[in-house]
Amino acid sequence: MIGENVRNYRSKAALTQDQLASRIDLTRTSVAKIEKGRQHTPLHLLIDIAKALGVTLEVLIPRSTDYEPLEQIDAYTRKDIKDEDKNRFDAFYEDFLKHQRQ
């Protein structure tokens, strides 16, 4: 479902896979795999995709998704994560929890 949303919003933005890939520093093949659901997409990359498409993260990750936030918590604890990515994760996770309580 996330991949379908990426593809739909990329099309609405009139971007090719190559154009999106260059905006988020990926290959066209990686974008294609994300859109087909064949590649796990870490949270920081979903944030970059949303920004490149001019949409919010929430439209890419629907509430009913099987997205695994625990994988992101694991990534969050690694020392190679930049402070900027930690802050983006914190903001996303707070929003995620807020919506789960509603």
Contact map, one row per residue, 1 for C-alpha under 8 A:
111110000000000000000000000000000000100000000000000000000000110010000000000000000000000000000000000000
111111000000000000000000000000000010100000000000000000000001110010000000000000000000000000000000000000
111111100000000000000000000000000111100000000000000000000000000000000000000000000000000000000000000000
111111110000000000000000000000000011100000000000000000000000000000000000000000000000000000000000000000
111111111000000000000000000000000010000000000000000000000011100000000000000000000000000000000000000000
011111111100000000000000000000000110000000000000100000000001000000000000000000000000000000000000000000
001111111110000000000000000000000010000000000000000000000000000000000000000000000000000000000000000000
000111111111000000000000000000000000000000000000000000000000000000000000000000000000000000000000000000
000011111111100000000000000000000000000000000000000010100000000000000000000000000000000000000000000000
000001111111111110010000000000000000000000000000000010000000000000000000000000000000000000000000000000
000000111111111100000000000000000000000000000000000000000000000000000000000000000000000000000000000000
000000011111111000000000000000000000000000000000000000000000000000000000000000000000000000000000000000
000000001111111000000000000000000000000000000000000010000000000000000000000000000000000000000000000000
000000000111111100000000000000000000000000000000000000000000000000000000000000000000000000000000000000
000000000111111111110000000000000000000000000000000000000000000000000000000000000000000000000000000000
000000000110011111110000000000000000000000000000000000000000000000000000000000000000000000000000000000
000000000100001111111000000100110000000000000000000000000000000000000000000000000000000000000000000000
000000000000001111111100001100000000000000000000000000000000000000000000000000000000000000000000000000
000000000000001111111110000000000000000000000000000000000000000000000000000000000000000000000000000000
000000000100001111111111000100100000000000000000100110000000000000000000000000000000000000000000000000
000000000000000011111111111101100000000000000000000000000000000000000000000000000000000000000000000000
000000000000000001111111111000000000000000000000000000000000000000000000000000000000000000000000000000
000000000000000000111111110000000000000000000000000100000000000000000000000000000000000000000000000000
000000000000000000011111110000000000000000001001100100000000000000000000000000000000000000000000000000
000000000000000000001111111000000000000000000000000000000000000000000000000000000000000000000000000000
000000000000000000001111111101100000000000000000000000000000000000000000000000000000000000000000000000
000000000000000001001100111111100000000000000000000000000000000000000000000000000000000000000000000000
000000000000000011011000011111110000000000000000000000000000000000000000000000000000000000000000000000
000000000000000000000000001111111000000000000000000000000000000000000000000000000000000000000000000000
000000000000000000001000011111111100001000000000000000000000000000000000000000000000000000000000000000
000000000000000010011000011111111110000000000000000000000000000000000000000000000000000000000000000000
000000000000000010000000000111111111000000000000000000000000000000000000000000000000000000000000000000
000000000000000000000000000011111111111000000000000000000000000000000000000000000000000000000000000000
001001000000000000000000000001111111111110000000000000000000000000000000000000000000000000000000000000
011111100000000000000000000000111111110000000000000000000000000000000000000000000000000000000000000000
001100000000000000000000000000011111111000000000000000000000000000000000000000000000000000000000000000
111100000000000000000000000000001111111100000000000000000000000000000000000000000000000000000000000000
000000000000000000000000000000001111111100000000000000000000000000000000000000000000000000000000000000
000000000000000000000000000001001101111110000000000000000000000000000000000000000000000000000000000000
000000000000000000000000000000000100111111000000000000000000000000000000000000000000000000000000000000
000000000000000000000000000000000100001111101100000000000000000000000000000000000000000000000000000000
000000000000000000000000000000000000000111111100000000000000000000000001000000000000000000000000000000
000000000000000000000000000000000000000011111110000000000000000000000001000000000000000010000000000000
000000000000000000000000000000000000000001111111000000000000000000000000000000000000100110000000000000
000000000000000000000001000000000000000011111111100000000000000000000000000000000000000000000000000000
000000000000000000000000000000000000000011111111110000001001000000000000000000000000000000000000000000
000000000000000000000000000000000000000000111111111000001000000000000000000000000000000100000000000000
000000000000000000000001000000000000000000011111111100000000000000000000000000000000000000000000000000
000001000000000000010001000000000000000000001111111110000000000000000000000000000000000000000000000000
000000000000000000000000000000000000000000000111111111111001000000000000000000000000000000000000000000
000000000000000000000000000000000000000000000011111111110000000000000000000000000000000000000000000000
000000000000000000010011000000000000000000000001111111100000000000000000000000000000000000000000000000
000000001100100000010000000000000000000000000000111111100000000000000000000000000000000000000000000000
000000000000000000000000000000000000000000000000011111110000000000000000000000000000000000000000000000
000000001000000000000000000000000000000000000000011111111010000000000000000000000000000000000000000000
000000000000000000000000000000000000000000000000011001111111000000000000000000000000000000000000000000
000000000000000000000000000000000000000000000110010000111111100000000000000000000000000000000000000000
000000000000000000000000000000000000000000000000000000011111110000000000000000000000000000000000000000
000010000000000000000000000000000000000000000000000000111111110000000000000000000000000000000000000000
010011000000000000000000000000000000000000000100010000011111110000000000000000000000000000000000000000
110010000000000000000000000000000000000000000000000000001111111010100000000000000000000000000000000000
110000000000000000000000000000000000000000000000000000000111111110000000000000000000000000000000000000
000000000000000000000000000000000000000000000000000000000000111110000000000000000000000000000000000000
000000000000000000000000000000000000000000000000000000000000011111000000000000000000000000000000000000
110000000000000000000000000000000000000000000000000000000000111111100000000000000000000000000000000000
000000000000000000000000000000000000000000000000000000000000000111110000000000000000000000000000000000
000000000000000000000000000000000000000000000000000000000000100011111000000000000000000000000000000000
000000000000000000000000000000000000000000000000000000000000000001111111000000000000000000000000000000
000000000000000000000000000000000000000000000000000000000000000000111111100000000000000000000000000000
000000000000000000000000000000000000000000000000000000000000000000011111110000000000000000000000000000
000000000000000000000000000000000000000000000000000000000000000000011111111000000000000000000000000000
000000000000000000000000000000000000000001100000000000000000000000011111111100000000000000000000000000
000000000000000000000000000000000000000000000000000000000000000000001111111110000000000000000000000000
000000000000000000000000000000000000000000000000000000000000000000000111111111000000000000000000000000
000000000000000000000000000000000000000000000000000000000000000000000011111111001000000000000000000000
000000000000000000000000000000000000000000000000000000000000000000000001111111001000010010000000000000
000000000000000000000000000000000000000000000000000000000000000000000000111111101000000000000000000000
000000000000000000000000000000000000000000000000000000000000000000000000011111111000000000000000000000
000000000000000000000000000000000000000000000000000000000000000000000000000011111000000000000000000000
000000000000000000000000000000000000000000000000000000000000000000000000000001111100000000000000000000
000000000000000000000000000000000000000000000000000000000000000000000000001111111110110000000000000000
000000000000000000000000000000000000000000000000000000000000000000000000000000011111110000000000000000
000000000000000000000000000000000000000000000000000000000000000000000000000000001111111000000000000000
000000000000000000000000000000000000000000000000000000000000000000000000000000000111111100000000000000
000000000000000000000000000000000000000000010000000000000000000000000000000000001111111110000000000000
000000000000000000000000000000000000000000000000000000000000000000000000000100001111111111000000000000
000000000000000000000000000000000000000000000000000000000000000000000000000000000011111111100000000000
000000000000000000000000000000000000000000010010000000000000000000000000000000000001111111110000000000
000000000000000000000000000000000000000000110000000000000000000000000000000100000000111111111000000000
000000000000000000000000000000000000000000000000000000000000000000000000000000000000011111111100000000
000000000000000000000000000000000000000000000000000000000000000000000000000000000000001111111110000000
000000000000000000000000000000000000000000000000000000000000000000000000000000000000000111111111000000
000000000000000000000000000000000000000000000000000000000000000000000000000000000000000011111111100000
000000000000000000000000000000000000000000000000000000000000000000000000000000000000000001111111110000
000000000000000000000000000000000000000000000000000000000000000000000000000000000000000000111111111000
000000000000000000000000000000000000000000000000000000000000000000000000000000000000000000011111111100
000000000000000000000000000000000000000000000000000000000000000000000000000000000000000000001111111110
000000000000000000000000000000000000000000000000000000000000000000000000000000000000000000000111111111
000000000000000000000000000000000000000000000000000000000000000000000000000000000000000000000011111111
000000000000000000000000000000000000000000000000000000000000000000000000000000000000000000000001111111
000000000000000000000000000000000000000000000000000000000000000000000000000000000000000000000000111111
000000000000000000000000000000000000000000000000000000000000000000000000000000000000000000000000011111
